[in-house]
Amino acid sequence: MSKESGVRRVGIVGYGYLGQYLVQKILKEGSLHHLELAFVWNRHLEKMEGTVPEHLQLRDLSEFDKRQADLIVEVAHSSITRDHGTDFLSSANFMVGSPTTLADHPTEKKLREASRQSGKTLYIPRGALWGVEDIQKMADRGTLKALKITMTKHPDSFKLEDPLVERNDAARTKRLVLYEGAVRGLCPLAPNNVNTMAAASMAAHTLGFDGVVGVLIADPSLSGWHLVDIEVTGPTDEQSGNTFNVKTSRRNPARPSSVTGIATFDSFWSSLLTCSGHGGCVYLC
């Protein structure tokens, strides 16, 4: 951050739909929030031609530190965080747009350690996760007993790995549960689709990736929507036997075949605006 201007410099890693949205927001509205672009990187440089000023295009990601970013935002693929996350944290705060990579325990461990050592913050955006603060507070108090997240989308909105690819193909004509079980096992099979579940697993730290249950459903009749249903279970009252329970249902408008729902774009922008440095820790934003 420039001491004279107080402007935070932001590097964007990935120039898909979400990356394009964030870049344009910073270019158009950054001055209102004391933000400016430090760089934009994309695996295929030609995608940035005509929309990203040439001086802001970063050709070699290993040279990110030369751009002196205060915050680096990954919106590309989970492999970017795995391969470059610790380097990013050596000099900048880092927002992980693909938190499914944290389902790999060694990756999560080394990123936490890198954050602690550098004093930089590892930010986890909430994305489509509704009620993240309440989930985290319950985990902090030790009252969170169970958490289940069900995501339902049209089959064309999924980008999956085997063996879920074959099951998704079978869902072209009927509603089908593709997966139900621990989020840790689902993340490598659907790394682009279940970042909401990964963020929930970080918030629900007493349950974690092994304790939070994820359900992935393909529904060919679901056009124009992404559905996220969250069920939180808390403690049981000893006298009455009644158990605390909260259920929320989020209907997010979505373009056909889109991985990311429309409202999630605004959620990411809001998350980015809160990334002003919270010390060497993991912070949900």
N, C-alpha and C positions, 0 to 999 in steps of 0.2 A: 504494500500500500504506500502510495506517495504521501510522505509526511506533509508536503506543502498543500496538496489538493484533497487529501483524504479519500481518494478514489481507489476502489478495489479492482484489481486486474483479474479477469476471469479467463481461463483457458477451457475450451470446449473440445472434448475428445469424442468424435463421432458426429456424422452429419447426415443421419437419417431424418425421419420426420420430427423426432423430438429434438435432435441437435439443431436442425434448421429453425425450429420454433424458438429455442433459447437464444440462438445467435441473432435472429431478427429482433427479439425482445430487447436484447442488450444494445444492439445498434440503434434502435428507435427510442427506447425508454431508459437506457442505462444511465444517462446523465441525471435523471430524476432520482435515481437510487444510488448515486455515486459509484457507478460501475462502468468499466470499459473492457473491451475484448483485448486479451493478451495474445491469443492465438486460437485457430481452429484447425484441428487435424481430422483427416478422414483417410481410411485405407486407400480409397480411390480418389486421387486428387481432382480428377476431371469433374467430379460431382460438385465441387465448390466454385467452378468457373462461372463467372457472371453474377454470382450472388455474394461471395465473400471477397473483400478487397485482397489483392494479391499479397500485400505486405502483412496481412493477418494469417495467411495460410502457412501452416507448419508442415514442412515436407518430411522431416525426420522426427519421429516422436521422441527419440532418445535425446534430442536437443531442446526439450521443453523448458529446461531450467534457464536457457538463455533469454527466454521471454519474460522472466521475472513475474510469474503469475502469483497472486495471493490465494487464489482458489482454482482448483482444477476439477472439472465436472465430467465424469465418464458417462456417456450415453451411447455406447457402441456395442460392446459385448462383454460378457463376464470374463473372458480371457484377458482383456486389457487390464483389469484390476489384478488378476492373478500374476500377470507378467510385469506390470509396471507400478502397481499400487505403492509398494514400499519406497520406490524412487520418488514418486510424486510427493509422498508424505515427508520426504527429507527436506523439502523446501516450501511446501504449500499445504494449505488445508485441502482436503480431498473429499468430494461428494461421489459416492458409489451409486451410479444409476442402475447398475445391474447387481444388486446384493445377493442374487442367487449364488454368486461365486463364494460367498461366505459360508455356504453349506459345506465347503471343503475345509475341514477343521485346521489343517496346517496353514491355509491361506488366511483364515480369520485370525489365527494366533499371531502370525508374523505381522499382519497389519495393525493389530492392537499394540504390539510391541514397538513397531515403527512410530506409531502415533505417540506413545508414551515417551519414547526417547527424544523425538524431535520437538514435542510440545505442540504439534499441529493436530487439528481435529479431523477425525474420520467421520464424515456425515453420512447418515443413512436416510434418504428421502422416504416419506410415507407412501408416495404414489397413490394407489387406489385404496389404501388402508384407512378405514373410518374408525375413529376412536382409539388411535394409537396411544395417546396420553393416558387414557384410563387403563388400558391393558398394561402399560409399563408401570403405572402406579400400583396396580394390584400385584404385579410381580415383585415390586420393591417391598411391599408390605407382607408378602408371603401368602396372599389370599387367592392367588390365581391357581385354580385346580385343573382347568382344561381349556383348550382353545382349538376350535375347528373352523377352517376357512374353506368355503366351497366357491369355486369359480366356474361359471358356465358361459361358454361362447359358441359361436358358430364354428364348425370344423375348419373353415378357411382362415379363421383368426389365430389358429395355433401354428407355432413353429416348433416341431417336436423331434426328438431323437428316438431311435428304436429302443424298445418294442412298441412305443406309443404311436408311432407312425401308422402301423398296420391297424391298430384299434381305432385310430381316428378316421382312417379310410372306411372302416365298417360303419362309421357314424353318419355317413352321407344320407342315409335313409331313415335313421332312427336315433333317438336320444340315447347316449351311451356314457356310462361312467368310465373314464379312461384310467383313473388312478384314485386310490384312497389309501392313505397311510401317512407315515412320517414325512414331513416336508423335506428332510435331508435327502431321502431317496428320490423325491420328485424333481428337485432343482436341476440335476444334471440331465434329466430327461426333457425338461421344458424350460431351459434357461432364459428364454425371452418372454415367457408368459406368466411366470409365478413369482415375480419380484415382490408383489404384494405379500405373498406368503413368507418370503424370506425376511422382509421388513418386520412382519409380525413375529417371526421366530426370534429376531433380535430384541424386539420390545418385550416379548414374553420370555425373559432371560432365564427364569426358573424352570421353564419347560424346554426352551431351545429348539433347535432343528429336529431333534429326535422326539420331543414331546408334543409339539404342535402338529395337529392332523390337517393334512391338505386333501381336498377332493377336487378333481378336475373332471368337468363334464362337457362333452360335445353335444350340441343340440342344433340340428339342421333347420329347425323352425325359428331359431332365434336370429333374426336379422335386424341389424342396426343397434344392438345392445350388447354390453358386457355386464354380466351380473356377478356381484361379490356378496356372498352371505357369510356373516361372521357370527359364531356362537361362543360366548364366553361363559364359563362355569366357575363360580366362586365357592365359598365355604357353605357348609350345611349347618343350620341352626340346631343346636343340640335338643332344645326343648320341643320345637315344632316338627323337626325333621325336614323343614323346607330348605331348598338349596337355591342360592343366588344364581340368577341366570339372565343374560342379556343376549338378544338376537337383533342383528341389524341386517338390512338388505339394501344394497347399493345398485341402482340401475344407471349405468354410465352409457350415454349415447356413443356410438362408434361407427366409423366408416366401414363399408364392406371390406372384409379380409384384413382389417387393421388389427395389429397386435395391441396397440395402445388406445384406450378410450379417450374421448374428447376432453372430459373434465380432468383427466390425469395430466394433461399438458399444463393447465393452470396450476395444478398441485405442485408440479416440479418447479415452476417459476417461483411460487411462494416459498418452497423449500430453499431454493437458491438464495433468495433474499435474506434468509435467516442465517446464512453461513458466514458469520463475521468473526469466527474464532472463539472457541469455547475451551481452549487448552488441550493438552494431550490426552484426549479421551474419545470414546465413541458417543456420538450424539444423534438422536433421531430428530429429524426436522421435517 
